Amino acid sequence: MASERKNTMGRRTLLLSAGALAATPLLGCAASQVSAKPAAPSRLPVPTALGRRRLGSLEVSSVGLGVQNMSRTYQTTVPSRPEMLNIIRTAFDRGVTFFDAAEAYGPHEVERILGEGVAPFRDKVVIATKFGWNIDLETGERRPGLNSRPEHIQRVVEGMLKRLRTNRIDLLYQHRVDPAVPIEDVAGAIKDLMAQGKVLHWGLCEMGPQTLRRAHAALPVSAVQNEYSMLWRGPEAVILPLCQELGIGFVPWSPLGVGFLTGAIDAKTRFAPGDIRGIEPRFAPENLPHNLALIERLKHWAERKRATPAQIALAWLMAQKPWVVPIPGTTQMAHMLENIGAADVGFTSAELAELNSAVSAVEIRGARLPEQVLVFSGVEAPPKK
């Protein structure tokens, strides 16, 4: 059973994802967090060495760090680059070995920040990044649509290697499935990159179950990255059982429900223009008060375990399966330390059953946007030949 710690309630107001992704309803896999308030000093003990988990055959720390917002926040403010590097390096000092980025974050700039941040210990960490959006390889301009053509993937990876200051990518995801390119062709491009030593493992984000089966049959998949949290449990119906069947690890993005599960949002909260939560039904004024029942349960468990609501939410995810690895993101040192402290929160089997029952009793109104729900119902566009 993990050690208990002092309770600090009322975390922070967080904002999702930045920059070029702002106009896209289906955001990047790792929804990072940005505080709208100055960070309070952390009063929680944090582990000096995190445990390890496996995504397929890839070993990573039990909690990762999403770096999505480290180049520009959703408010278009630019975080202090030295401080972002300090957070990355302190995370490593505290045991984090799993860092999640993407070509689309910035675009390009987050990979540069991560590459610089991990340079002193590159061979001791796992770098994950993603391709798939239609982004100009030179300028980083975000263009409409998706692009997973094999020749494009090859060129994207060359740019990634330069920005990340490395000779290989440990885990390369397809950020979104491109309906114009058969997944077998994508797997073939990744296989070529593996033969060149430039990619070690691959994964998919937000795909449907049949696409995952076909991808895994073509080239074994190490990890799936989908939204998953107490607020959105869609993967439990189909994707998590399929991952267990195939031996694929699962990486939840937005594990804190775009800030909701920190307890920082209340019934009076309204979102600034451009904040993705402002158009999501689950945060609409008619749904938000009902959904806050989940927060009351979280706060109860935070008091019971002497933790924070965010730590309970992350620990709950890790308790679901031993191959689930959340990647909370932040631009605040105190929040990063708080997040990784979730690794010290444990539940007995009886406690987990009780907590699962409490979470299940709250029916979230609004869920996700309709087009986001489809893949979890097994509804997929037919592959193009």
C-alpha positions in Angstrom: 0.0 0.0 0.0 1.4 3.4 -0.9 2.4 6.0 1.6 -0.2 8.7 2.4 0.4 12.4 2.3 -1.1 15.7 3.4 -4.2 16.8 1.6 -4.1 19.9 -0.6 -7.4 20.6 -2.1 -8.4 23.1 -4.8 -5.7 22.6 -7.4 -5.6 25.0 -10.4 -7.5 26.2 -13.4 -6.0 24.4 -16.4 -6.2 25.0 -20.1 -5.9 22.5 -22.8 -3.5 22.4 -25.7 -2.1 25.2 -27.7 -1.3 26.9 -30.9 -2.2 25.4 -34.2 -4.3 22.7 -32.7 -6.8 25.2 -31.2 -9.1 25.1 -34.2 -9.3 21.3 -34.4 -12.0 19.6 -32.3 -10.0 16.4 -32.1 -6.9 17.5 -30.3 -3.5 15.9 -29.9 -3.2 12.8 -27.9 -1.5 14.3 -24.8 -3.7 17.1 -23.6 -1.3 19.2 -21.5 -2.3 21.5 -18.7 -1.6 25.2 -18.2 -2.4 27.1 -15.0 -4.3 30.3 -15.1 -3.1 31.0 -11.6 0.3 31.2 -10.0 1.4 27.8 -8.8 1.3 27.2 -5.1 4.3 25.6 -3.5 3.9 21.9 -3.4 3.3 20.5 0.1 3.3 16.9 -1.0 6.2 14.4 -0.8 7.1 13.1 -4.2 8.8 9.9 -5.1 12.6 9.9 -5.8 12.2 6.9 -8.1 9.0 6.0 -9.9 8.0 2.5 -10.6 8.2 1.0 -14.1 5.6 -0.3 -16.5 5.6 -1.9 -19.9 4.0 -0.8 -23.1 4.3 -4.0 -25.1 8.0 -4.7 -24.7 8.9 -1.0 -24.1 9.7 -0.2 -20.4 8.7 3.3 -19.2 8.1 5.1 -15.9 4.7 4.5 -14.3 3.8 8.1 -14.9 5.0 10.1 -18.0 5.2 13.8 -18.8 3.2 15.4 -21.6 5.1 18.4 -23.0 2.4 19.7 -25.4 2.0 23.1 -23.9 5.6 23.9 -23.4 6.0 26.1 -26.5 2.8 28.1 -26.3 -0.3 27.9 -24.1 -3.9 27.9 -25.2 -3.9 31.7 -24.3 -1.0 32.1 -26.7 1.3 33.1 -23.9 4.8 31.7 -24.2 6.2 29.8 -21.2 9.7 30.5 -20.0 11.9 28.1 -22.0 14.5 27.8 -19.2 11.7 26.8 -16.8 10.3 24.3 -19.2 13.8 22.7 -19.5 14.0 22.7 -15.7 10.7 20.9 -15.4 11.8 18.3 -17.9 15.1 17.7 -16.1 13.5 17.7 -12.7 11.0 15.2 -13.8 13.9 13.0 -14.9 15.6 13.5 -11.6 12.4 12.3 -9.9 12.2 9.1 -11.9 10.2 10.1 -15.0 11.6 8.4 -18.1 8.7 8.8 -20.5 8.2 12.1 -22.4 5.4 12.6 -24.9 5.5 15.2 -27.7 4.3 15.5 -31.3 5.2 17.2 -34.6 1.9 19.1 -34.3 2.7 20.6 -30.9 4.0 24.1 -31.7 4.1 22.8 -34.5 7.6 21.5 -34.3 8.7 23.7 -31.4 7.8 21.3 -28.6 10.0 18.7 -30.1 12.9 21.2 -30.0 12.3 22.0 -26.4 12.1 18.3 -25.4 15.2 17.5 -27.4 17.2 20.2 -25.6 15.7 19.2 -22.3 16.6 15.5 -22.4 19.9 16.0 -24.2 22.0 15.4 -21.0 20.4 12.0 -20.4 19.0 11.1 -23.8 20.0 7.4 -23.5 18.1 7.0 -20.2 14.7 8.1 -21.4 11.9 7.1 -23.8 10.9 9.8 -26.3 7.4 9.4 -27.9 6.3 11.7 -30.7 3.6 11.6 -33.4 3.0 12.2 -37.1 -0.2 12.4 -39.1 -1.4 15.9 -39.5 -0.8 17.8 -42.7 2.0 20.1 -41.6 4.6 21.8 -43.8 7.9 20.0 -43.1 9.9 23.2 -43.4 7.8 26.0 -42.0 5.6 24.0 -39.6 2.5 25.6 -41.1 -0.6 23.7 -40.2 -2.6 22.8 -43.3 -6.0 21.2 -43.6 -6.5 17.5 -43.2 -4.2 14.5 -42.5 -1.2 13.1 -44.2 0.1 9.6 -43.6 1.5 8.8 -47.0 4.6 6.6 -46.6 6.9 9.0 -48.4 5.7 11.8 -46.1 6.2 9.8 -43.0 9.9 9.2 -44.0 10.5 12.9 -44.4 8.6 13.8 -41.2 10.8 11.5 -39.1 14.0 13.1 -40.5 12.8 16.4 -39.2 11.8 14.9 -35.9 15.3 13.4 -35.4 16.9 16.8 -35.9 14.5 18.7 -33.6 14.8 16.0 -30.9 18.6 15.9 -31.2 18.6 12.1 -31.4 19.3 9.3 -33.8 16.1 7.3 -33.0 12.5 7.7 -31.8 11.6 5.3 -29.1 7.9 5.3 -29.7 6.3 6.8 -32.9 2.5 7.2 -33.0 0.2 7.9 -35.9 -1.6 10.9 -34.4 -4.8 10.3 -36.3 -5.8 7.6 -38.8 -5.7 8.9 -42.3 -8.6 7.4 -44.2 -6.8 8.0 -47.5 -3.9 5.6 -46.6 -4.5 2.0 -45.7 -3.0 1.3 -42.2 -1.0 -1.6 -43.8 0.9 1.0 -45.9 1.5 3.1 -42.7 2.9 0.0 -41.0 5.1 -0.7 -43.9 6.6 2.8 -43.7 7.2 2.3 -40.0 8.8 -1.1 -40.6 11.2 0.5 -43.1 12.2 3.1 -40.4 12.7 0.4 -37.9 15.0 -1.4 -40.3 17.0 1.8 -40.5 17.2 2.1 -36.7 15.3 5.4 -36.7 12.2 4.1 -34.9 12.1 1.4 -32.2 8.4 1.0 -31.4 5.1 2.3 -32.9 1.6 3.1 -31.8 -1.7 4.6 -32.8 -4.0 7.3 -31.4 -7.8 7.4 -31.4 -8.2 4.6 -33.9 -11.1 2.2 -34.1 -10.8 -1.5 -33.1 -10.6 -2.9 -36.6 -7.9 -0.5 -37.6 -5.9 -1.5 -34.5 -6.3 -5.2 -35.3 -5.1 -4.6 -38.9 -2.2 -2.4 -37.8 -1.0 -5.0 -35.2 -1.3 -7.8 -37.7 0.9 -5.9 -40.1 3.5 -4.7 -37.5 3.2 -5.3 -33.7 1.9 -2.2 -32.0 3.4 -1.3 -28.6 1.0 1.3 -27.4 -2.3 3.0 -28.0 -2.9 6.6 -26.9 -6.5 7.7 -26.4 -8.3 10.0 -24.2 -9.2 8.2 -21.0 -10.0 9.4 -17.5 -12.7 9.3 -14.9 -14.5 11.9 -17.0 -14.3 9.9 -20.3 -14.3 6.1 -19.9 -15.0 5.3 -23.6 -12.0 3.0 -24.1 -13.2 0.6 -21.4 -15.9 -0.9 -23.7 -13.8 -2.0 -26.6 -10.3 -0.6 -26.8 -8.9 -1.6 -23.4 -10.1 -5.3 -23.7 -8.6 -5.3 -27.2 -5.3 -4.0 -25.9 -5.2 -6.7 -23.3 -6.0 -9.4 -25.9 -3.2 -8.2 -28.2 -0.6 -7.3 -25.5 -0.6 -3.6 -26.3 0.1 -0.9 -23.7 -2.3 2.0 -23.2 -1.4 5.7 -22.7 -4.2 7.9 -21.6 -4.0 11.5 -22.9 -5.9 14.1 -20.9 -5.8 11.8 -17.8 -7.1 14.7 -15.7 -10.0 15.5 -17.9 -8.6 18.7 -19.3 -8.3 20.1 -15.7 -11.8 19.0 -14.6 -10.5 16.3 -12.3 -8.2 18.6 -10.4 -11.2 20.2 -8.7 -10.4 23.6 -10.1 -13.7 23.9 -12.1 -17.0 24.7 -10.5 -20.6 25.4 -11.7 -19.8 29.1 -12.4 -16.8 28.4 -14.5 -16.9 29.8 -18.0 -14.2 29.4 -20.6 -12.3 31.9 -22.6 -12.7 32.2 -26.4 -10.6 29.5 -28.0 -10.7 27.1 -25.0 -11.8 23.7 -26.4 -13.8 23.1 -23.3 -16.1 26.0 -24.2 -17.5 24.0 -27.1 -17.6 20.6 -25.4 -21.0 19.5 -24.2 -19.7 18.0 -21.0 -18.7 21.5 -19.8 -21.8 23.3 -21.1 -23.7 25.2 -18.3 -26.6 22.8 -18.5 -24.3 19.8 -17.9 -21.5 21.0 -15.8 -23.4 21.2 -12.4 -24.5 17.6 -12.8 -21.0 16.4 -13.7 -19.5 18.0 -10.7 -20.9 15.1 -8.6 -17.8 13.3 -9.8 -15.6 15.9 -8.2 -17.3 15.5 -4.9 -16.5 11.8 -4.9 -12.9 12.7 -5.9 -12.6 15.1 -3.0 -13.9 12.5 -0.6 -11.3 10.0 -1.7 -8.5 12.7 -1.7 -9.3 13.3 2.0 -9.5 9.6 2.7 -6.1 8.9 1.1 -4.4 12.2 2.1 -3.8 13.1 -1.5 -5.2 15.6 -4.0 -8.1 15.0 -6.4 -5.6 15.0 -9.3 -3.5 12.3 -7.6 -6.6 10.2 -7.0 -7.6 10.5 -10.6 -4.2 9.5 -11.9 -3.8 6.7 -9.3 -7.2 5.3 -10.4 -6.1 5.1 -14.0 -2.9 3.2 -13.0 -5.0 0.9 -10.9 -7.2 -0.2 -13.8 -4.4 -2.1 -15.6 -0.7 -2.6 -15.0 0.0 -1.5 -18.6 -1.8 1.8 -18.3 0.6 4.8 -18.2 -0.9 8.3 -17.9 1.0 11.3 -19.3 -0.3 14.4 -17.5 1.1 17.6 -18.9 1.9 20.9 -17.2 4.0 24.0 -17.4 4.2 24.4 -13.6 6.9 22.7 -11.6 4.6 22.2 -8.5 2.0 20.6 -10.7 4.5 18.2 -12.2 5.7 17.1 -8.8 2.1 16.7 -7.7 1.2 14.6 -10.7 4.1 12.1 -10.3 3.3 11.9 -6.6 0.2 9.9 -7.7 2.5 6.9 -8.1 2.6 6.7 -4.3 -1.2 6.5 -3.9 -2.4 2.9 -3.7 -5.7 1.1 -3.3 -6.5 -2.2 -1.8 -8.7 -4.4 -3.9 -11.7 -3.5 -1.7 -10.9 0.2 -2.0 -10.6 0.0 -5.8 -13.9 -1.8 -6.1 -15.5 0.9 -3.9 -14.0 3.7 -5.9 -14.9 2.1 -9.2 -18.5 1.9 -8.0 -18.5 5.5 -6.9 -17.2 6.7 -10.3 -19.6 4.5 -12.2 -22.5 5.9 -10.2 -22.0 9.3 -11.9 -23.3 9.4 -15.4 -21.4 12.1 -17.2 -23.7 14.3 -19.3 -22.4 15.5 -22.6 -19.6 12.9 -22.9 -17.5 13.9 -25.9 -18.3 15.6 -29.2 -20.3 13.1 -31.3 -17.6 12.5 -33.9 -15.2 11.6 -31.2 -17.5 8.9 -29.7 -17.8 6.9 -32.9 -14.5 5.1 -32.8 -15.3 3.7 -29.4 -18.5 2.2 -30.8 -16.5 0.4 -33.4 -17.8 2.7 -36.2 -15.0 3.2 -38.7 -14.7 4.5 -42.2 -13.9 1.6 -44.6 -10.3 1.4 -45.6 -9.5 2.8 -49.0 -7.7 0.5 -51.4 
